[in-house]
Amino acid sequence: MREKLSGEARKQALAKLAGWREAEGRDAIVKKFVFKNFSEAFGFMTRAALVAEKLDHHPEWFNVYKTVEVTLSTHDAGGVTELDVKLAEAMNRLAGA
């Protein structure tokens, strides 16, 4: 089981994630990605899905047209872990952020 990030380790991990913030009301991180059109948004989701599958860690996400809203939390740990940070970093790279 993965360990939740807390204290200084959590603060440092979140500081390096451009555009990500802590979710309100739960132990998770969130980000809204906005693309030029639906095709770019869907392409991002497809590439992110391949990374998520390799990590065996799957995002909660919601897509409407060119916007993809992502929530990351490691459910079996009850909050944000290094696995969420890795997936968030990969998503930022895929989106060119």
N, C-alpha and C positions, 0 to 999 in steps of 0.2 A: 504494500500500500504506500502511496506517495504521501509525503508530509506537506501540510499547508505551510505556505510562506507567511512569516509574521515578523514583526519588528523591523529591524534595519535591513534584513535580507529582502523583505517584501518591498520596502521603500526603494531600495536600490534597483530591484528588478523592474518595478513599475516606472521608475524614472527614465529607463532606457527604451520604453515603448511609446514611440511618438503617436499621439492621438488617442491612446487608450486611457480609460479612467475607471475608477472603481464604480461598480454598479450600486445603485441605491437599493437598500433593503435586503441585500444578500451578499454573500462572499463570492464575488465574481468580478471580472473586468469586461468592459464593453467598448465597442468602437463602431462608428457609422462610416462606411466607405461609400463614396459617391463617384460614379464613373460617367463617361460621356453618354452611354446608352445601355440598353438592355444586353446587347451582345457582349460588351466589355464586362458588365457585372456578372453575367452568366459564365463567361470565360474565367474570371477570377474565382468564382465558386467552384468550377470544375477543377482548376489547378489546386485550390486550397483543399478540396476533398481528397485529392491524391496524397497530399502531405499529411492530412489528418489520418488517412487510412494507414500510412506508413508508421505514424506515431501511435496508432490505435487509440486516438483521442479525438472525439468528434464534437464540433461546435454546435451551439444553438444559434441558428441564424434565420433571418427573415429577409426576403427579397421582394421589393416592389420596383418594377421598371429598372432604373439605373442605380438604385440604392440597396446596399446590403448592410444590415445591422447584425453585428456579431456579439454574442455573449459567451465567455469562456469561464468554466469552473470545472474542477475535477470532482465529480460527484462522490466517488468513493472516499475521498479525503475530506469532503465537506467544505471545499473552498478552493482558493487559488493556489496552484502548485507550480513548480518549475516547468511542468508539462504545458501548462497554459501559456507561460512566458514563451516557450519554444514555438508553439503554434502561432501566437500573436506576432512574434518576430518574423516567422515565415510568411504570414499573411501580409505584413507590412512590405516585405520584399516583393511579393507577388503583385501587390498593388502599386509598387513604385514609390512607396512612402518612406 
